[in-house]
Amino acid sequence: MKVRTRSSAIIATICLVASLALTAAFADEPTAPRQVPKVALTKVTTAANPSAGAAGPGGTVWIAERAGTVRVLDGQGLGKPVLDITKETTTDGERGLLGIAFDKKFAHFYISYTNLEGTSTVDEFAVRHGKIRPDTRRTVLTQTQPYPNHNGGDIKFGPDGYLYIALGDGGSGGDPHGNGQNLDTLLGKLLRIDPAGGKPYAIPKDNPFVDDPKAKDEIWAYGLRNPWRFSFDAGTGDLLIGDVGQSAWEEIDWAPSDSEGGENYGWSQMEGNHPFRGGTEPANHVPPVHEYDRTGLGCSVTGGYVYRGKAIPGLKGQYVFSDYCDGTIRALRMENGKVTGASDLGVNGGEVISFVQGGKGELYVLDIGGSVFRIDPA
Ligand SMILES: [Ca+2]
């Protein structure tokens, strides 16, 4: 009897899952405006292991190549390197040139990379007439790394004009040093600094932990494992973070544009919505707005952007992201920080390592294998 009861329970569960799946499928039926927009990936160029990108001056798109070069994509195609730090970085583990960013006026250019010791490093260059001035290079921030993986490395300017820097938990696996919840280290954090306000930088006065002597003043948010890619919604200013999971749950984290910072995204007490290895959910845990397991959708989330381009009206306001292991381009419909629907856009970008938002809101997909795609209407 016991066995039959269990079987019934399993069958009931399967039916429930099936009906949920049907509900999810119907949610994407063509009842405009909820229709899944038809998109295509247009290959615009090939780069050498493109790892990151940023909108540059004059409608250009700057592409970082993982081994340490930066090249500019314009109407003529992809140019020769305008910056070369290949002798200053390595590509072992998850290392290399991992992020690039401009400030709002394109007056300064920033690179984020691991140096020859594996130390996460953010350097600044002045930019004049759209060109990097190598003689102005200076190091803004460094963070030693105990292991070669989980370096984070993404850098972006927020709508507030401050530089945000994502750092992973230091690596290995399972956060062996407990860095995610430790406010006395920059590892496992999203930082917020003002590189123009001091040398090497200033701390914004309203950073959430400036009055806490036990916490690093640079911290904006914590409880992150490997926040590989994050972005700000160009329409709302909301923050979205793709935080790579340990072995079970990939997640997207969110904060509203009027956040005062200090969000605890849970790692390594939590992996997604689930206690990690017997962890206790922190009282202030901010759960992900979206998570997925590894039963087919991938194994390493690649955070993207909320689409604010004009070419694909049906995609406007949706968060576009992917997964390094899977490559399918996906989109989340969101309303005030709540995901109201998830869809598969039906195109695959290969080993998707990063997205780039061009100056007019158009989105590019970087395949670490070399392809640079633009998301276009089908
Ligand atoms: Ca989390």
Residues whose N, C-alpha, C, O or C-beta is under 5 A from the ligand:
A	BS01	CA	G223 Y265 G266 W267 M270 G272
